[in-house]
Amino acid sequence: MPSYVRRVSVLLFCLLMQIGLGTNQAWSVFVKPLHDAYGYSAADLQKVFALSTFVFCATLIIWGRLHDRYGPRVLGVCSAILLAVGYLLTWKLGQHYGVLLVSVGVITSLGITAGYVCPLATAMKWFPTHKGLVAGLAMAGFAGGPTILSNVVQWLLHSGWPVLEIFHLMLCVYPPLVLVCALNLITPEGSHAVTRPKVEYRAIFSDIRFWTLFVAMLVGSFCFLIVMGSAKPLATFFGLPELAAVQAISVLAASNALARVFWGGLLDRLGTKRSIFLAQLCAVAGLTLLLTAGSVGPVFFVAVAGVAFCYASSFAVFPATVARLYGLSVLGSIYPFIMMAQGISSIAPIINGTLVDRTHSYIPGLVLALAVTVVGAIACTLMARRAGDRL
């Protein structure tokens, strides 16, 4: 097979695998059906989403190091198995909240995490001179997956499907897709180390560049998780019709996917510092629009797209920057520590859900998101200045 054909085919499998993994960000489409069917509160359902996010970020450190040691195929197979177990338990026993919390919040999330780094690192190994763009393309599938899933789920619900039966369909589709793609993640000859790469963690954790990326991840993920975790009910709260509420999830997911390609290409042109600044500006603008004119349909969609644009930058700009600063061979060992910022941000949907239960309004959560974004963006800008040309 000619080299360029192999490179493109591997990139395609990377994209498809991420589509199969990017399901939990469509969680808000399940919120109302699960509430109506089993009486779960907003806080209960946001705990599932928050736990899923925390498990994803916390265990990514382990899975990332395993990837650097064993390669993408082994981790991809583990991913498919865990996804199958998680969807099976949700389908059969999801009416019990404890099972739902574990199956979606832990097991399915572990499956997503196990496979997450595989297509990202593999794609950049095949296109080493275009890391930003390729990282964005590879990660676009992870963000685009919720667009497909949310629309299919909404159609199935309107067709009379019980909410838990939808997880049966997901069991039949997503684990096989991830497995087939994982088995086709071929790395370039000589690119995979047999032994675990050495990482100087002490030097990395004292590096202002690392902490700039960490704070930027915290800023982008905190506001996004509040909006994404309740996208559909948030649109309803602002008075948008049911169809528009469903489209809110699609707009978030589509913006998230397209923005990853956009930021990947922009990074190669503008560099890390400018890309981060522009991304945070998008989030501030989006949250401000939501708070001031969220009830206007077009404004609402533009606003949530702005929040998604900021969040998406983290998954194109940051992995490519880590690969440039510290080396592609240790991407799976270092990038997960930056992702832990999102693990900290996983408290955001719980706080938002609690505020909604107490105030019956989404405004307090949005105000909190804007405050965190502004303060974090200022801190990030000051840190980036200290890093100077090294970032």
Secondary structure as GFF3:
##gff-version 3
##sequence-region A 1 391
A	DSSP	alpha_helix	3	21	.	.	.	ID=ss1
A	DSSP	three_ten_helix	24	26	.	.	.	ID=ss2
A	DSSP	alpha_helix	28	38	.	.	.	ID=ss3
A	DSSP	alpha_helix	42	70	.	.	.	ID=ss4
A	DSSP	alpha_helix	72	93	.	.	.	ID=ss5
A	DSSP	alpha_helix	97	102	.	.	.	ID=ss6
A	DSSP	pi_helix	103	108	.	.	.	ID=ss7
A	DSSP	alpha_helix	109	126	.	.	.	ID=ss8
A	DSSP	three_ten_helix	128	130	.	.	.	ID=ss9
A	DSSP	alpha_helix	131	158	.	.	.	ID=ss10
A	DSSP	alpha_helix	163	183	.	.	.	ID=ss11
A	DSSP	alpha_helix	201	205	.	.	.	ID=ss12
A	DSSP	alpha_helix	208	228	.	.	.	ID=ss13
A	DSSP	alpha_helix	231	237	.	.	.	ID=ss14
A	DSSP	alpha_helix	242	270	.	.	.	ID=ss15
A	DSSP	alpha_helix	272	293	.	.	.	ID=ss16
A	DSSP	alpha_helix	297	313	.	.	.	ID=ss17
A	DSSP	alpha_helix	317	326	.	.	.	ID=ss18
A	DSSP	three_ten_helix	328	330	.	.	.	ID=ss19
A	DSSP	alpha_helix	331	345	.	.	.	ID=ss20
A	DSSP	alpha_helix	347	359	.	.	.	ID=ss21
A	DSSP	alpha_helix	363	387	.	.	.	ID=ss22
A	DSSP	three_ten_helix	388	390	.	.	.	ID=ss23
###
